[in-house]
Amino acid sequence: MRHGWVYIYGSPPVEARFKEIVEILSKKGIFLERPGSGEVARVSTEGERIVSSEQDILKELQASHDVPIQLYLDESTGIFCSIEKLGPDVIRESYSLDGKTEEESLDVIQSLIELFSYRAKHATAFAIVVDKFAELHRDFHWDDFVLGNTVPPEWPMFLGFSKNFHIPKNLPSSYALSDKGSYLSGGTLNPNLKKLNH
């Protein structure tokens, strides 16, 4: 899986969700600061890195609708992340898996599922989608499924919903949701994915 996206849908405040990204993902080996140089960067609408700081990103999150940032696995491997306010009650984080090896992708996915699990337990996130087909269906937006009733063109590798969220009724039978403690999930993640602790 060398392309695809992971989407996490959560609740405000956006500053708290960003701090969780920094604190929780750093324990999983995904860093805001670039290993080696310590550089922190936002990303412009043209895709250019803008050297920044954690405080500057917090200010930008307060002022802007959509803030793209750069995360890092190591000094040379980045993860693009966009934090977008979809409305007064919904924040969507989008994480690109583009250019990652299968092992790197699975490690990132596992880390993001664990971030979602933590948030679902604390009622600050309500859905996660791991979509390896994202680049094939650029006109489709998972917002229309998670927040509406649109059926996707292809079902993703993994779906998770907090237990207090209205679960979409049009899931196929192959997505029989299983109880993961703080959330329900279904899908076809690679069996080599390490066992998650909930």
Order of alpha helices (4+ residues) and beta strands (2+ residues): beta-alpha-beta-beta-alpha-beta-beta-beta-alpha-beta-alpha-beta-beta-beta
